[in-house]
Amino acid sequence: MKDQTIIEEIAVNAKIEKVWEAITMPEKMKQWYFEVHNFKLERGNEFYFYEPNGTNFKHVCKVIDVVPGKRIRHSWSYPEYSKGISIVTWKLTAKENVTYIKLSHSGIENFSDAGSDLAYDNFKAGWGEIVQKCFPEFLKDNR
């Protein structure tokens, strides 16, 4: 299978601590991402969410590793719909008051058993919207 890793990168005018809170605190995540249930910043913690619009698949994730303030990596799967598992990584670096965010989502090709619902193009469009539009707008409104 062809590697279908998605990478989205952006620089935001916000301190790294504020960005870290936005990607790891459920009450903040709900404002720009999804309402995430049972999220804890602990290795092995399993959490889940549903998309409020469009497909309503249950997204089940498990924290793989955390480097506080720098990186969180978790699995991403749809146990009721597909046998595949993918990996999402948020990586942060900073220079002064600018934070550089790199999101990567690898293993999307593992969802090929689900057909077009979990196609690469859908993930690419979704992550582009989240990282390039929703997240910076949230940070701008919550300085």
LUMGU-293166 format. One record per residue (C-alpha): residue in three letters; x, y, z. Coordinates in nm, 3 decimals. Layout:
! residues N
{"Ala"; {X; Y; Z}} ...
END
This chain:
! residues 143
{"Met"; {0.000; 0.000; 0.000}} {"Lys"; {0.111; 0.354; -0.074}} {"Asp"; {0.196; 0.571; 0.228}} {"Gln"; {-0.075; 0.834; 0.266}} {"Thr"; {0.067; 1.043; 0.550}} {"Ile"; {-0.087; 1.388; 0.582}} {"Ile"; {0.128; 1.671; 0.713}} {"Glu"; {-0.007; 2.014; 0.803}} {"Glu"; {0.226; 2.286; 0.928}} {"Ile"; {0.151; 2.634; 1.053}} {"Ala"; {0.315; 2.909; 1.255}} {"Val"; {0.097; 3.100; 1.501}} {"Asn"; {0.160; 3.414; 1.703}} {"Ala"; {0.101; 3.251; 2.039}} {"Lys"; {0.319; 3.123; 2.318}} {"Ile"; {0.384; 2.751; 2.311}} {"Glu"; {0.215; 2.708; 2.652}} {"Lys"; {-0.111; 2.849; 2.514}} {"Val"; {-0.093; 2.625; 2.207}} {"Trp"; {-0.020; 2.320; 2.424}} {"Glu"; {-0.325; 2.394; 2.640}} {"Ala"; {-0.541; 2.429; 2.328}} {"Ile"; {-0.445; 2.085; 2.197}} {"Thr"; {-0.455; 1.902; 2.533}} {"Met"; {-0.740; 2.052; 2.739}} {"Pro"; {-1.082; 1.908; 2.645}} {"Glu"; {-1.272; 2.227; 2.733}} {"Lys"; {-1.053; 2.418; 2.486}} {"Met"; {-1.043; 2.140; 2.226}} {"Lys"; {-1.423; 2.148; 2.212}} {"Gln"; {-1.408; 2.508; 2.083}} {"Trp"; {-1.196; 2.440; 1.774}} {"Tyr"; {-1.171; 2.061; 1.731}} {"Phe"; {-1.422; 1.812; 1.870}} {"Glu"; {-1.586; 1.737; 2.201}} {"Val"; {-1.339; 1.476; 2.323}} {"His"; {-1.455; 1.229; 2.589}} {"Asn"; {-1.235; 1.070; 2.857}} {"Phe"; {-0.921; 1.254; 2.746}} {"Lys"; {-0.628; 1.245; 2.987}} {"Leu"; {-0.272; 1.340; 2.907}} {"Glu"; {-0.143; 0.998; 3.009}} {"Arg"; {0.025; 0.728; 2.808}} {"Gly"; {-0.223; 0.446; 2.742}} {"Asn"; {-0.532; 0.661; 2.804}} {"Glu"; {-0.813; 0.580; 2.562}} {"Phe"; {-1.048; 0.859; 2.453}} {"Tyr"; {-1.309; 0.907; 2.184}} {"Phe"; {-1.511; 1.162; 1.992}} {"Tyr"; {-1.771; 1.195; 1.718}} {"Glu"; {-1.778; 1.447; 1.435}} {"Pro"; {-2.078; 1.676; 1.486}} {"Asn"; {-2.132; 1.717; 1.110}} {"Gly"; {-2.109; 1.472; 0.825}} {"Thr"; {-2.018; 1.115; 0.910}} {"Asn"; {-2.087; 1.023; 1.269}} {"Phe"; {-1.827; 0.750; 1.316}} {"Lys"; {-1.692; 0.693; 1.663}} {"His"; {-1.324; 0.791; 1.662}} {"Val"; {-1.134; 0.588; 1.921}} {"Cys"; {-0.785; 0.702; 2.016}} {"Lys"; {-0.516; 0.593; 2.260}} {"Val"; {-0.232; 0.813; 2.383}} {"Ile"; {0.098; 0.658; 2.272}} {"Asp"; {0.338; 0.911; 2.415}} {"Val"; {0.355; 1.262; 2.555}} {"Val"; {0.645; 1.503; 2.582}} {"Pro"; {0.482; 1.786; 2.782}} {"Gly"; {0.473; 2.113; 2.593}} {"Lys"; {0.630; 1.957; 2.283}} {"Arg"; {0.455; 1.650; 2.145}} {"Ile"; {0.155; 1.425; 2.181}} {"Arg"; {0.108; 1.113; 1.972}} {"His"; {-0.202; 0.893; 1.969}} {"Ser"; {-0.363; 0.619; 1.769}} {"Trp"; {-0.682; 0.686; 1.570}} {"Ser"; {-0.928; 0.414; 1.475}} {"Tyr"; {-1.291; 0.333; 1.395}} {"Pro"; {-1.349; -0.007; 1.561}} {"Glu"; {-1.714; -0.026; 1.454}} {"Tyr"; {-1.635; 0.051; 1.092}} {"Ser"; {-1.280; -0.041; 0.995}} {"Lys"; {-1.002; -0.273; 1.110}} {"Gly"; {-0.738; -0.006; 1.043}} {"Ile"; {-0.534; 0.198; 1.288}} {"Ser"; {-0.354; 0.523; 1.215}} {"Ile"; {-0.130; 0.757; 1.417}} {"Val"; {-0.173; 1.131; 1.481}} {"Thr"; {0.119; 1.340; 1.606}} {"Trp"; {0.110; 1.702; 1.719}} {"Lys"; {0.461; 1.848; 1.744}} {"Leu"; {0.531; 2.199; 1.875}} {"Thr"; {0.843; 2.413; 1.860}} {"Ala"; {0.878; 2.780; 1.947}} {"Lys"; {1.090; 3.082; 1.874}} {"Glu"; {1.005; 3.380; 2.092}} {"Asn"; {0.624; 3.426; 2.077}} {"Val"; {0.577; 3.221; 1.759}} {"Thr"; {0.482; 2.855; 1.786}} {"Tyr"; {0.539; 2.619; 1.496}} {"Ile"; {0.288; 2.338; 1.477}} {"Lys"; {0.337; 2.023; 1.275}} {"Leu"; {0.052; 1.777; 1.259}} {"Ser"; {0.108; 1.443; 1.092}} {"His"; {-0.149; 1.170; 1.041}} {"Ser"; {0.006; 0.846; 0.917}} {"Gly"; {-0.149; 0.511; 0.837}} {"Ile"; {-0.459; 0.640; 0.657}} {"Glu"; {-0.402; 0.370; 0.397}} {"Asn"; {-0.493; 0.121; 0.674}} {"Phe"; {-0.858; 0.229; 0.636}} {"Ser"; {-0.886; 0.096; 0.280}} {"Asp"; {-1.138; -0.165; 0.399}} {"Ala"; {-1.384; 0.120; 0.472}} {"Gly"; {-1.411; 0.243; 0.113}} {"Ser"; {-1.465; 0.606; 0.020}} {"Asp"; {-1.596; 0.720; 0.362}} {"Leu"; {-1.243; 0.711; 0.504}} {"Ala"; {-1.062; 0.815; 0.186}} {"Tyr"; {-0.735; 1.010; 0.195}} {"Asp"; {-0.894; 1.317; 0.032}} {"Asn"; {-1.151; 1.342; 0.315}} {"Phe"; {-0.878; 1.332; 0.579}} {"Lys"; {-0.665; 1.583; 0.386}} {"Ala"; {-0.954; 1.829; 0.358}} {"Gly"; {-1.051; 1.783; 0.723}} {"Trp"; {-0.703; 1.835; 0.864}} {"Gly"; {-0.649; 2.134; 0.634}} {"Glu"; {-0.964; 2.297; 0.769}} {"Ile"; {-0.879; 2.216; 1.132}} {"Val"; {-0.510; 2.315; 1.131}} {"Gln"; {-0.511; 2.602; 0.883}} {"Lys"; {-0.844; 2.766; 0.972}} {"Cys"; {-1.020; 2.649; 1.292}} {"Phe"; {-0.715; 2.634; 1.518}} {"Pro"; {-0.565; 2.975; 1.429}} {"Glu"; {-0.909; 3.138; 1.456}} {"Phe"; {-0.951; 2.988; 1.804}} {"Leu"; {-0.611; 3.117; 1.913}} {"Lys"; {-0.680; 3.464; 1.772}} {"Asp"; {-1.011; 3.484; 1.960}} {"Asn"; {-0.863; 3.348; 2.286}} {"Arg"; {-0.550; 3.551; 2.344}} 
END
